């Protein structure tokens, strides 16, 4: 089973404002699953760069992601590189607690959160993968 890719509703609102698409997040999710991360922040948290349209990753966006290898990945926070160099210690603590909740949720609880639009699921289809019927 492929990794589930999710996004927190606050992250979703940020992504809309900055033009960060689900396709961009799917690329980032694949890179994360392949071990390409920018920083491990402890617990389930990691930092991943996402390129802005028409620009490279180094001057673009930073995302904070909760990740459990081969299971689930949830985008919880985003910021532009020109707005902040990194997250504050207090933000990291809060995001770690949030990701502990998301990572500890079973499939039933995740479905409830998705049903209440607290989190959104992103459909990432591998272009080289054939649909099975």
C-alpha positions, 0 to 999 in steps of 0.5 A, spaced: 500 500 500 502 506 498 503 512 503 497 516 505 499 523 503 495 528 507 495 536 509 492 539 515 487 544 513 491 550 516 496 548 511 491 547 506 489 554 506 497 557 506 498 552 500 492 556 496 495 563 498 502 561 496 500 557 490 503 550 492 499 545 489 497 538 490 502 536 485 507 539 488 506 536 494 506 529 491 513 530 488 515 532 495 512 526 498 515 522 493 522 525 495 521 524 502 519 517 502 525 516 498 529 519 504 530 526 501 529 531 506 532 537 508 532 536 516 529 531 521 526 535 527 525 530 532 519 525 533 515 524 526 517 532 524 521 533 518 523 539 514 522 539 506 523 544 501 518 545 495 520 549 489 515 555 487 513 555 480 518 557 476 524 557 481 528 552 485 527 550 492 533 554 495 529 560 495 522 558 495 518 554 500 519 550 507 514 545 509 514 542 516 511 534 515 509 529 520 512 522 517 511 515 518 515 511 513 511 507 508 505 509 512 503 516 512 505 523 511 502 530 513 503 537 511 502 541 517 506 548 516 509 552 511 513 558 510 516 562 505 524 562 505 524 570 505 519 570 511 523 566 516 529 562 516 526 557 520 520 555 525 521 557 532 522 552 538 515 553 541 512 552 534 516 546 533 514 543 540 506 545 538 507 542 531 511 535 534 504 535 539 500 535 533 503 530 529 503 525 535 496 526 534 496 525 527 501 519 527 497 516 533 490 516 529 488 509 527 484 509 520 478 510 523 480 516 527 483 519 520 477 517 516 473 521 522 478 527 521 477 527 513 470 527 514 470 533 518 475 537 514 480 537 519 485 534 514 485 533 507 487 527 503 491 528 497 491 523 491 498 522 488 498 517 482 504 515 480 505 516 472 508 510 471 503 505 475 497 502 471 491 502 474 488 495 477 481 493 475 
